[in-house]
Amino acid sequence: MELRKFVAPEIISGYQASLLVGRYLKHFASRCPMVVTDQNLVQYDWFTQIMESIREAVDDVILYTEVTVNPKDYEAMKGAEIFLSKNCDLIIAIGGGSPMDCAKCISIVSTNGGHILDYEGVDVINLPGPPLICIPTTAGTSADVSQFAIINDVEQQLKKTIISKKVVPDLALIDPVPLMTKDRYLTACTGIDALTHAIEAYVSNAQSPITDVHALEAIKLVHENLIEACSAKRSIETMYKMMIASLSAGLAFSNASLGAVHALAHSLGGRLNLAHGECNSILLDRVIDINYTSATKRYDTIAQIFGIDINQGRTKEALIQYIQNIRKTLNIHDQIIVSDIDIHEEAREMLLQDLVEGAINDPCMVTNPKQLSEAEVRYIYEQIL
C-alpha cells in the first residue's frame, strides 16, 4: 500500500490509427507542426499517407529528418533551433525510439531553453513543452507512452536519461500498419526490448499493482506472438498484438521504472553506438542470473507465463535458457564483437572501466531489485565483450 503514481498519455489504437493525426492537429489548433522522423521512413506508402493527413489539417509543416540511431545531443539542439525559428507550435514524432526520444528533447529545449544535457535526471524540467504526438513504427521502445527520454552525450559517449511526466506525449497513435514493413532482425530486437521493459518493470522495487497488470500482459503477448511476428507469415493481427505488448510494457516501466539491463545497455549503447534493443537482448539473461534471488517469486511468475514448471526446481536455469533459446531462434547475437578492443588489451580495460562507471551511475540502476556491485557489473560486461 505504498504511495505510487501512474501517468499515461491519451492513446488511440487500431488499424490505421496513425491517419487520425490530422483530426487531432485540428483539436490542438496547430497551424505549423514539426515532424521528427528517420530519413529511412519517408520511402514508405504509410508515411506518405500520414503526411497527407497532416498537410490537409495545417497551413505548413516542417520535416526534420536529421535523427540517427541513439539520437545525439546536437541533433536535438538543432531540431529545437529549427522549431523556434520556424514558429512551430506542435511536434509529431514518427518512428522508433530514436525519433521519439529526439522529439521529446526538442520539446524540452524549445520551451525551457539551455542545453538538453542540463535536464538529465528525474523531474529537472520546469515547463511543459509544446503538444507532442507520437506515432510509433516499431513494437518495443514504448517512448510513445513513457516519461523517459534518452539522449546521447556525444562528448562523453554516454547515454543520458531524462525522466519527467513533462515528456509524456499528449497523444499516442498505435497503428500496426508500419510494422509490416520492418525487417525481421529489427522486429526481433525491438520485441525483446518490449519483453525487457515488462520484466524489469515487474521485478522493479518501484512496482505497483497497476504496473503489474500491464507488465504481465506484455510478457504474455510477447511470449505468444514474437516468433510469428519475425516470420514470413506474420499477419497484421500479430503485429497489432506486438504493438499492444509494447504499449503495455511502456505503461508499466514508465511508472515502475527499469533496472540493471537498461542501466548496462545505456552505457554500452552510448559508448559503442549500438542498437538499444540488441543490447537488451544480449544482457537480459545475464542480469536475470544475478537478480534472481532478489525477486524469486516474481521471476517464477514470469517463468510460469513462459510455460516453465516451477515445481521441478532449477527455475532460474530454465528461465535463462528460455531467453537464450528465443535469442537463438531469432538469430540475435549473444555477444558484442568489437575487434579493435579484442586486439588491444589496454583499450579493452579502459572500455570496461568506462562501461561499469556509466552503468553504476545510471538512474535505472536505482530500481533494480538487487544493488549490483561494480564487480558484478564488470562480470556481465566481460561475458559479452
Secondary structure, DSSP 8 states (H G I E B T S, - for coil): ---------EEEESTTGGGGHHHHHHHTT-SSEEEEE-GGGTTSHHHHHHHHHHHTTSS--EEE----SS-BHHHHHHHHHHHHHTT--EEEEEESHHHHHHHHHHHHHHHH-S-GGGG-EES---S--S-EEEEE-SSS--TTT-SEEEEEETTTTEEEEEE-GGGS-SEEEE-SGGGGGS-HHHHHHHHHHHHHHHHHHHH-TT--HHHHHHHHHHHHHHHHHHHHHTSTT--HHHHHHHHHHHHHHHHHHHHH---HHHHHHHHHHHHHT--HHHHHHHHHHHHHHHHGGGSHHHHHHHHHHTT--GGGS-HHHHHHHHHHHHHHHTT--SS---HHHHH-HHHHHHHHHHHHHHHHTSGGGGGSSS---HHHHHHHHHHH-
